[in-house]
Amino acid sequence: MPAPLAFAVLLLAAPDGAALTLEAAVALALERTNDVIQAKEDLLLVDAEWLQAVGAVLPRLDLSANGGELFAGSPITEARFPNAPQLGLPGQLPAFRFGAFVDGQGNNYSNPQFGLSLRGTQLIYDGGKWWTAIARVDRLGEARRAALAVVRADVRFRVAQRYYELEKARQAESTLLQQTQNGEQQLERAQALLIAGRNKPADVSVVARNLGEDRINWSRQVLAASQARRALNLELGRDPQIPVELALGFELAPGTGPAAPTVVPTLDDAILLARSRRPELAQLDAEIAVKEKEVGLQRAAYFPVVNLEANYRRNTSRRPDRVFGDPTENYFATVDLTMRWNLFEGRATDGRVEAAEIALRKTVAQRDHLLRQISAEVEDRLQTLATQEQIRSLAEGSIKAAEDAVRLASGLYEEGRGTVLEVRDADLRLVQAKLAAINARLDVEISKEALDRALGPKE
């Protein structure tokens, strides 16, 4: 989703505590979720790495200046006695003077010293390392953009799961509350029939016991709904205590059908589509290119490095004006073309090249494995969606039979020909049938989201 559109969705449909559509919830998560934030920051790091790679190509200038004082305390000099005899040795050997040493001691002194130098270095050739490093950063940027797309797709699917799981929990809570209210009505009716002499005390006890079980189940479901709300809020990057209202955008009542027709491609078409759209594949393709560049970077160590260096230095002087004054005087300058070639380092270069090649082969194998995983995942998601559609249809079809059973059991009980257990069982089966139909309807939506995740984000 483009940034302006996502921002508009956040403003109009997703303030804290307001009703959330699924798309608004996804947009909110994409703005706040830690995984997305981390992936975006990793992508921004590419610019910094590009600057570092280009820095090897541009010239380097280093300026240094110094100023200080040299101090010496009572220097002592040693010399031989000037009249000591000499010993001449045959051949070309020098003569040696023997005699006592004479020590001379000077006074303490200090001497100011100033210096200035400028050095420039330009890389000429390094075995292709610098341009390979720049190309590697470009491929690294592609990999991290694909990684961001992977995170976005994962976040959308997790949000959809939490979103529909919360609705399922609330529907179950509402259904169990209705069942508890029906149980209260049954207890009142059973007590009235007991007073009228048309019921047994044991039947009243059974109804009261069933009502207690219904209340326990409803309390448990209230807790489950609260847990689902907290889980969704955390997925959205919000405070877990924020109230959540959902706007599904379609009716959940049994028989209303899907919100939109489900278009399911054939298996072969779906696999081809997934292989062309899945960001994980694009990420691995870019990582393979990065690993290839890293092999080239390591192989560059086999070649020499050639630099052009220029040095300008002012001769050291006791007077600052002779160092920091006219640059055309009192200086020393050199221009050098230097080559440095590592001829042997104990085969360490071979080891680094081999390690880079192994990393490349591992990434290629990882991509091949991902291709097989995508095929299996797409087939599984297609089959799951078809099964959930079938389950939804069957679940909705069982509701009418459950309603008929409730009417029959209630009528027989009122006539004294049925038991309270039969009424309870019929009511429970009707509640379960309705809840199963609602859950099946939401499971269809989750399955559609899972299929979309397996096929990859749309362009």
N, C-alpha and C positions, 0 to 999 in steps of 0.2 A: 504494500500500500504506500503511495507517495506520502512524503512527510506532511504537506499541507492538508491532504485529505484526512490523514490519521489525526492531525491536531484538531481538525474540525469535528471529527467524530468524538474525540475526547471532550471537547467543550459542550457539544450539544447532547450527547447521549450517555456520558459515562462519569458524571461527577459522583463523588463518594456518597453512597446511600441511595442513588437514583436507580430507576429500572435499567437493566443492562440487556441489550441485545448481544448475541454472540459476537458479532463483528466489533461492537464497541468494547466488549471485554477483551478481545484479542488485541485491538489497538492499544488499549490501556496496558496490557501486559507487555507489549512490544516496547512501550515507552519506559516501563518501570522495572521489568524483570532483570535480575542481576546477570543472568546468562547473556542476554542481549547487550547489556551495558559493557560487559567484559569483551564480547566479540567486537563491538564497535571500537573500543579502545585498542584492541589488537590491530584492527584495520588502520587506525590512525598512526600506529607505530611504524607502518610501512614508509610513511613520509620521512620519518627520522632515519630509518635504515637506508633510504635512498640517498639522503644527504651525506651519510657516512660513506656510501659507496662512491658517490661522485667526488667526495673529498680527496680520494686517492688520485684522481686525475688532475685536479687543479693544483697550481703551484703552492708551495708552502714558504712562508716568510717568517723568520725568527729574528727579533731584535733584542739585543741584550746590552745593558749599560751598567757600569759599576763605578763606584767611587768610594774610597776608603783611605785609611791611614795605616802605614806599616810602622810597627814599633819594634825596637831591638834594645835589649838591656845589656850594657857592658860587654860587647862582643870580644872574644878571645881568639887570637890568631896564633898558630904554631909554625915556627920556621927553624931550620937547622942553623947551627953556628956557622957563620959565613966563612971562617977559616978552616973548616974541617977538611982533612985530606980526602982525595979522590982515589978510587980503586978502579984502574982500567982493566977490562977483561978482553981476551983475544976475540978476534972476529968482529962482527957488527954489533955486538951487545953494547948497550950504553954504559957509561961510567956511573958509579954510585958514590955519593958523598956520605961519609960517616962523621958522626959528631953529635954533640948534645943539642937538644931542642931548645929554642929560645921562645918564650911566650910573650906575646904582646897583647895588651888589653886596651880596648877603645872605650869611648864614652857612650852613654845611652843616647839613642837618637830615634827620631821618627821621620817618616817620609810619606807624604800624600801621594796616592795613585788613583788615576781615573782611566776608564776604558770604555769603548763603544764598538759594537760590531753588528752587522746585518748579514743574514745568511738566507739565500733563496734556493729552493730545491724543486725541480720539475721532473716527475716520473716520465721516462721515455718509453720504456718497455719492461714488462714483468711477466712475460710468458702468456699474456692474454688474461691475466687475473683480474685486472680492473674492469674491463668491459664484461667479463663473465659475471662479476659481482653485481654490476648494474642490471644485467639481464636477469640474474637470480632474484633481485628485489622486485622486478616487474612480475615475475611468475609468483613470487610470494604474495604480492598484492592480490593476484587472481585467486590464490588459495584461500586467503583470509576473507575475501568477498564471498566466496562459496561457503566458507565456514559460517559466516554470518547468516547466509540463506538457510543453512542447515539448522542453526539455532532458532531462527524465526519459524521454520516449519515445525520444529519440535515444540516450541512454545505454543503455537496455534493448536496443535493436537492435544497437548496437555490441558490447555484452557478449555477446549471443547469437552474433553472428558470430565473435568471438574464441573463444568457448567451443567452438563446433562446429569451428572451424578447428583448434584445438588437438587435438581428438579425431581429426580427419581426419589430422593430421600424425602422431599417435601410432599410429594404425591402420596408416598407411603404413610407419612405422618398424618396427612389429611384423611386418608382412607381408614387408618386405624382409629382416628378420632371419631369418624362416622360410625365405625363398628362399635366403639365404646358407647356412643349415644344410643345406638340401636339396642345394645345390651341393657342400658338403663331403662329403655322403654319396655323391653321384654320382661325385666324384673318387675316393673310396675304392673304390667298385664298379668304376670304370673301371680303376684300378690292379690290382685283383684279377683282373679279366678279362684284363688284359695279361699278368700272371704266368701265368695258366692258358692262355695262347695263344689266347684267344678275342677279343682286341681288338688294335687297332693303336696304336702310340705317338702317332700324330697325333691320335687320339681323346682320349687322355689329355691332350695339350697343349690341345686345344679346351676340355675340361672345366675345366682349370686356369685358362685365360684367362677363361672365363665366370664362374668363381668370383671371380676378381679384380675383374671388373666389378660383380658383385653386392655385394662388400664396399665398393667405392667408392660405389655408390648408397646402400647402407645408411648409410655414414658421412655422406653428404650429408643424408639424411633425419633422422639424429640431430640435426644442426645445425638443420634446419628445425623440428623439434619443440621444440628449446630456444628458438628465436626466437619460436615461437607461444606458448610458456609465458610468456616475458617480455612479449610484447604483451598477453596476458590480464591478467597481474599489474598492468601499468601502467594498463590500463583499469579495474581494480578499485581503483586508488589504493593499491596495495601495493608493497613492495620487489620489484623484478623477479627477484631470486634466490630468492624463496620457492618451495618445491616445491608443485606443484598436482596434486591428485588429483580426478578428475571422477566424479560420480555421475549418469549420464545419466537413469536412471529408466525405461529401456526397453532391450530387447535389440537389438544391432546385427547379430546373425547373419543372413545372408540368409534370407528366407522368413518372418521373424517379423512383418513388416508394421509399419505405423505404431504408435506408442505409443497413439494415440487416433484415432478416425475423423476425417478431415478434412472439416469442414462448410464448403462453399464456396457463398457466396450468388451470386445472379445479378448480372450487371454493373450493371444499373440499381439494384438494391437496395444493392449495395456502394457505389456512388457516392453515393447518398442518405445512407447510413450514415456514410460518410467526411465528407461535408459537415456533418453534424450533430455529429460527434465530434472532428474534427481540431482540436487546440489552436492550430495556426497561424492558422486562420480566426478563432477566438475572439480571438486576440491582435491580429489586424489590425482586427477590428471594434472592439475597445477602443481601438486606436491611432487609428482614424478618429474616434471620439468625442473623444479627447484633442486631435486636430488641430482639430476643430470648436470646442472650447473655447479653443484657442490663437488661432483667428481672432477669437473674441469678446473675448479679452483685448487683442488689438491694436486692435480697434475701440473699446474703452472709452476710448482716448486722445482720441476725438472729443468726449467729454463733460467737463464740469467736475468738479473734485474739491472736495468740501465737507468741512471739518473744524471741529470744535468744540474750542477751545483755552481752557484756564484756566491762568493764571500767578499765582504767589504769590512775592513777592520781599521779602526784608528789606533795608531801606536800609543801604547801606554805612556802617560806623562804625569808629571807632578802638577801640571797647570791645567785646570778645566778648559780654558779657552783653546788650548791646543788639541783637545779631544772633541769638544762640542762646538768648535768654531767652524772655520772654512772647511767644507768637506773635501776640497781639492788639495789640501795640504796634510802632511803627516798621516798618511793612510797606507794600507796594504790591501790589495785586491787580487782575487784569483777567480778563474772560471775553469771548471773541471767537468769532464765527461767520465763518469765512473761506472764500472761494471762489477757486479758482485754475483758470483756463480757458486752455488753450493754443490760441489762435486761429489761429496759423500758425507752422510750423517748417520751411518749405521743402519741404512735401509728404513729409517723412520718415515721418509716420504712414501716409500712403497706401502708401508703399513697404513698411512692415512688414506692413500688412494684406494687400497683394498677395502677399508672400512666404509668409505663413501660408496663404493660399488655395491657392497653388501646392503647398505641402507636403501639404495636404489632398487635392488632386486626384491627386497622385502616389501617396499611400497607397491611395486608392480604386482606381486603376489596378493597383496591386500586388495588391490583393485579387482583382480580376477575373482577373488572370493566375494567381494561386494556385488559383482554382477550376478553371481549365483544366488546370493541372498535376496537381491531385488526380485529376481524371477520367482523365488519361493514366496516372498512377501506379497507380491502382487496377486499371485494365485490364491493365497490364503485370504487376502482381503476381499477378493471377488467372491469367493465361496462363502465367506462369512456374511457379506452383505446379502447375497441371495438367500441364505439360510435365515437371516433375521427378517427379511421380507416375508418369508413363508411362515415364520413363527408369529409375526404380527397378525397375519391374516387368520391363522388358526386361533390365536388368542382372542381376537375380536369375535370370531364365530362361536366361541364357547360361552360368551356372556349371555346370550339369549337362553340357552339351555339352563344356565345357572339361575337366571331370573324366574324361569318357569318352575324350577325346583323349589325356589323360595316360596312362591305363591302356593304351590301344592302343599308344602310342609306346613305353612302358616294356616291354610284353610283346614287341614286335617287336625291340627292342634286346637283350633278354635272349636271344632266340632267334637273334640274329645277323642278322636280316633288316632291322633298322633302324639308323639312325645316331644318334650322340650329339647332333647338331644338332637332329634331330627331337624327341628327348626334351627337350632344352633349350627348344625353341620351345613345346612343349606345356605344360611346367611354367610358363614365363613367361606364357603366355596364361591359364592357370588363376589364377596370382597376380594378374594384371591384372583378371581377371573378378571375383574376390572383392573386390579393393580398389575396383573401380568400383561394385560393389553397395553396399559400405559407404559410400562417398562419396555415392552417390545417396541412400541412406537419410538421411544427415546433411544433404544439400542440401534434402531435403524439409522438414526441421525449420527450416532457415534460411529457406526460402521461406515457410513458415507465419509465422515471426516477421516477415518483410518484409511479408506481407499484413496482419498485425495492426498493424504500424506505419503502413501506408497507410490503414487504416480508422480509426485513432485509438484512444486508450486507452478501455477499457471503464469505464462508470460504477461 
